[in-house]
Amino acid sequence: MTDAIELQREGGLLTLRLNRPDKKNALTRAMYSRLAEVLVEADADPEINALLICGSSECFTAGNDIADFLQQPPTDLDSPVFHFMRSLLECRKPVVAAVAGPAVGIGTTLLLHCDLVYVSRDARLRMPFVNLGLCPEFGSSLILPRLLGQARAAELLLLGEGFSGEQAAAWGIATAALESGAAALAKAREAALRFSQLAPGAVQVSKQLMKAPDRELLRRVIEEEGRLFTQRLRSPEAIAALSGFLAKS
């Protein structure tokens, strides 16, 4: 399953490409473990200046692989998905994301922790946690009300309303919306490569300063969301909703 994360090194840029086209790049435990491992290694590698996370020009990720999720659900904060969250949250290097097509669940919330996000105008982002009997994760319950206001955040997190790449850019979730998935990927790559022309220490210190005011609060919120999320997974509501979703797929 580790080949579902395709790595490409180009000078000081490391690209992490989600590569499960038959499953719309749905994320498994093995993929979360691999992503976490690569992020930690890249953060310690002095030859890497930036990271780019992407899918294909048609699909970013459908979120969690529900079958894998139900077979081996995360039971505590030491589960692979939480290792991934911590590795992205703590990454000192700039992380750029390119998004096209579906970006569901953590496919949207991970973008809140990237430094630059380029999306196709027709990308389809959605966080259907409540729809699946679950609760928000990866700090989204803190970040989105602050970024969008309580009313719009409630539409996205409580009703699970979807939104487009164009809306994501207008709301500040994305840096810019491009005409196509290919254009979004090209722009993201161009931006990520620019970091190789900048002083890496200055970039990292600047990122640290930008993230510092909310870092401890965000860590605590992610942990509390994680605890409640794992509890919700065992609830009759979530079991019924996830099983029903799997039966339809």
C-alpha positions as CSV (number, residue, x, y, z in Angstrom):
1,M,0.0,0.0,0.0
2,T,3.0,2.4,0.4
3,D,3.1,2.7,-3.4
4,A,-0.2,4.6,-2.9
5,I,2.1,7.5,-1.9
6,E,4.2,8.4,-4.8
7,L,7.3,10.5,-4.0
8,Q,9.2,12.7,-6.4
9,R,12.2,14.8,-5.6
10,E,13.0,17.9,-7.7
11,G,15.9,19.8,-6.3
12,G,14.8,21.1,-2.9
13,L,11.2,20.2,-3.5
14,L,9.6,16.9,-2.4
15,T,6.3,16.0,-3.9
16,L,3.9,13.6,-2.1
17,R,1.3,12.4,-4.6
18,L,-1.7,10.4,-3.5
19,N,-1.9,7.6,-6.0
20,R,-5.0,5.3,-5.6
21,P,-7.0,6.4,-8.6
22,D,-9.3,3.4,-8.4
23,K,-10.4,4.4,-4.9
24,K,-10.4,8.2,-5.5
25,N,-7.2,8.4,-3.5
26,A,-9.0,7.4,-0.3
27,L,-6.6,7.2,2.6
28,T,-5.8,4.1,4.6
29,R,-3.9,3.4,7.8
30,A,-0.9,2.4,5.8
31,M,-1.1,5.7,3.8
32,Y,-1.3,7.8,6.9
33,S,1.7,6.0,8.4
34,R,3.7,6.6,5.2
35,L,2.7,10.2,4.9
36,A,3.7,10.8,8.6
37,E,7.0,9.1,8.1
38,V,7.9,11.1,4.9
39,L,6.9,14.4,6.5
40,V,9.1,13.8,9.5
41,E,12.0,12.7,7.4
42,A,11.7,15.6,5.0
43,D,11.5,18.1,7.8
44,A,14.8,16.8,9.1
45,D,16.5,16.7,5.7
46,P,18.5,19.9,5.1
47,E,18.4,19.4,1.3
48,I,14.6,19.7,1.2
49,N,13.2,23.3,1.2
50,A,9.5,22.6,0.7
51,L,6.9,19.9,0.3
52,L,4.0,19.6,-2.2
53,I,1.0,17.4,-1.4
54,C,-1.3,16.6,-4.3
55,G,-3.4,14.0,-6.0
56,S,-4.1,13.8,-9.7
57,S,-5.5,16.6,-11.9
58,E,-8.9,15.1,-11.4
59,C,-9.0,14.0,-7.8
60,F,-7.3,15.1,-4.5
61,T,-8.8,12.6,-2.1
62,A,-12.2,11.1,-1.1
63,G,-11.0,11.2,2.5
64,N,-10.8,8.1,4.7
65,D,-11.1,4.6,3.0
66,I,-14.3,3.6,4.9
67,A,-13.7,-0.2,4.6
68,D,-10.2,0.2,6.0
69,F,-11.6,2.6,8.6
70,L,-14.2,0.2,9.8
71,Q,-11.8,-2.8,9.9
72,Q,-9.2,-1.0,11.9
73,P,-10.7,2.2,13.4
74,P,-8.4,4.6,15.2
75,T,-8.8,3.8,18.9
76,D,-6.5,6.4,20.5
77,L,-4.2,9.4,19.7
78,D,-1.4,7.0,18.8
79,S,-3.2,5.8,15.7
80,P,-1.7,6.4,12.3
81,V,-4.1,9.2,11.3
82,F,-3.1,11.2,14.4
83,H,0.6,10.6,13.7
84,F,-0.1,12.2,10.3
85,M,-1.9,15.1,11.8
86,R,1.0,15.8,14.2
87,S,3.6,15.5,11.5
88,L,1.9,18.0,9.3
89,L,1.1,20.4,12.2
90,E,4.7,20.3,13.4
91,C,6.4,20.5,10.0
92,R,8.8,23.4,9.9
93,K,9.3,23.4,6.2
94,P,6.6,25.2,4.0
95,V,3.9,22.8,2.8
96,V,2.0,23.5,-0.4
97,A,-1.1,21.7,-1.6
98,A,-2.7,21.3,-5.0
99,V,-6.3,20.3,-5.1
100,A,-8.6,19.2,-7.9
101,G,-11.9,17.3,-7.9
102,P,-13.1,15.8,-4.6
103,A,-11.4,16.8,-1.3
104,V,-13.5,15.1,1.4
105,G,-13.2,15.1,5.2
106,I,-9.5,15.2,6.1
107,G,-8.9,16.0,2.4
108,T,-10.3,19.4,3.3
109,T,-9.1,19.8,6.9
110,L,-5.5,19.0,6.1
111,L,-5.5,22.1,3.8
112,L,-6.0,24.3,6.9
113,H,-2.5,23.3,8.0
114,C,-0.7,23.9,4.6
115,D,1.0,27.2,4.0
116,L,-0.1,27.7,0.4
117,V,-3.2,25.9,-1.2
118,Y,-4.0,26.1,-4.9
119,V,-7.3,24.6,-6.1
120,S,-9.2,24.2,-9.3
121,R,-12.3,26.4,-9.5
122,D,-14.5,23.3,-9.7
123,A,-12.9,21.4,-6.9
124,R,-15.5,19.9,-4.6
125,L,-14.6,20.3,-0.9
126,R,-16.7,18.8,1.9
127,M,-16.5,17.9,5.6
128,P,-19.4,15.4,6.2
129,F,-18.4,14.4,9.7
130,V,-21.8,14.9,11.4
131,N,-23.4,13.2,8.4
132,L,-21.4,10.1,9.3
133,G,-22.2,10.3,13.0
134,L,-18.8,11.8,13.8
135,C,-17.4,15.2,14.8
136,P,-14.9,17.7,13.3
137,E,-11.2,16.8,13.4
138,F,-7.7,18.2,12.7
139,G,-8.5,21.6,14.4
140,S,-11.4,22.4,12.1
141,S,-13.7,23.2,15.0
142,L,-11.3,26.0,16.0
143,I,-10.0,27.2,12.7
144,L,-13.1,27.5,10.6
145,P,-15.3,29.6,13.0
146,R,-12.4,32.0,13.3
147,L,-11.8,32.1,9.6
148,L,-15.3,32.1,8.3
149,G,-17.5,33.2,11.2
150,Q,-19.8,31.0,13.3
151,A,-22.7,30.9,10.8
152,R,-20.8,29.8,7.7
153,A,-18.6,27.4,9.7
154,A,-21.9,25.8,11.1
155,E,-23.1,25.2,7.5
156,L,-19.8,23.4,6.7
157,L,-19.3,21.5,9.9
158,L,-22.8,20.9,11.2
159,L,-24.7,20.5,8.0
160,G,-21.8,19.1,6.0
161,E,-22.4,21.5,3.1
162,G,-20.0,21.2,0.2
163,F,-18.3,24.1,-1.5
164,S,-16.3,24.8,-4.6
165,G,-12.6,25.6,-5.1
166,E,-13.7,29.2,-6.0
167,Q,-15.5,29.5,-2.7
168,A,-12.5,28.1,-0.9
169,A,-10.3,30.8,-2.3
170,A,-12.8,33.6,-1.6
171,W,-13.1,32.4,2.0
172,G,-9.4,32.2,2.6
173,I,-9.2,28.4,2.8
174,A,-7.2,28.4,-0.4
175,T,-4.6,30.8,-1.7
176,A,-6.0,30.9,-5.2
177,A,-8.4,29.1,-7.5
178,L,-7.2,28.2,-11.0
179,E,-9.1,27.2,-14.2
180,S,-8.3,23.5,-14.0
181,G,-6.7,20.8,-11.9
182,A,-3.7,20.8,-14.2
183,A,-3.4,24.6,-13.7
184,A,-3.7,24.3,-9.9
185,L,-0.9,21.6,-9.9
186,A,1.3,23.7,-12.1
187,K,0.8,26.8,-9.9
188,A,1.4,24.9,-6.7
189,R,4.6,23.4,-8.1
190,E,5.8,26.8,-9.2
191,A,5.2,28.3,-5.8
192,A,6.8,25.4,-4.0
193,L,9.9,25.6,-6.1
194,R,10.3,29.3,-5.2
195,F,11.3,28.3,-1.7
196,S,14.5,26.9,-3.1
197,Q,15.5,30.4,-4.0
198,L,14.9,31.8,-0.5
199,A,16.9,31.5,2.7
200,P,15.6,28.3,4.3
201,G,16.3,29.4,7.9
202,A,14.4,32.7,7.3
203,V,11.5,30.9,5.8
204,Q,11.3,28.4,8.7
205,V,11.6,31.2,11.4
206,S,8.9,33.2,9.6
207,K,6.5,30.2,9.5
208,Q,7.2,29.5,13.1
209,L,6.3,33.1,14.0
210,M,3.1,33.0,12.0
211,K,2.0,29.8,13.6
212,A,3.1,30.5,17.2
213,P,0.2,32.5,18.6
214,D,-2.3,29.6,18.3
215,R,0.0,26.6,18.3
216,E,-0.6,25.4,21.9
217,L,-4.4,26.0,21.7
218,L,-4.5,24.2,18.3
219,R,-2.6,21.2,19.7
220,R,-5.1,20.9,22.6
221,V,-8.1,21.3,20.3
222,I,-6.8,18.6,17.9
223,E,-6.3,16.2,20.8
224,E,-9.8,16.9,22.2
225,E,-11.3,16.5,18.8
226,G,-9.4,13.2,18.4
227,R,-10.6,11.8,21.7
228,L,-14.2,12.7,20.9
229,F,-13.8,11.4,17.3
230,T,-12.7,8.0,18.5
231,Q,-15.5,7.8,21.0
232,R,-18.0,8.8,18.2
233,L,-16.7,6.0,16.0
234,R,-18.0,3.5,18.6
235,S,-21.5,5.1,18.8
236,P,-24.5,3.4,17.2
237,E,-25.0,6.6,15.0
238,A,-21.6,6.4,13.5
239,I,-21.7,2.6,13.0
240,A,-25.0,2.8,11.2
241,A,-24.0,5.7,9.1
242,L,-20.6,4.3,8.1
243,S,-22.0,0.8,7.4
244,G,-24.7,2.4,5.3
245,F,-22.2,4.4,3.3
246,L,-20.1,1.3,2.7
247,A,-23.2,-0.7,1.6
248,K,-24.0,2.0,-1.1
249,S,-20.4,2.2,-2.4
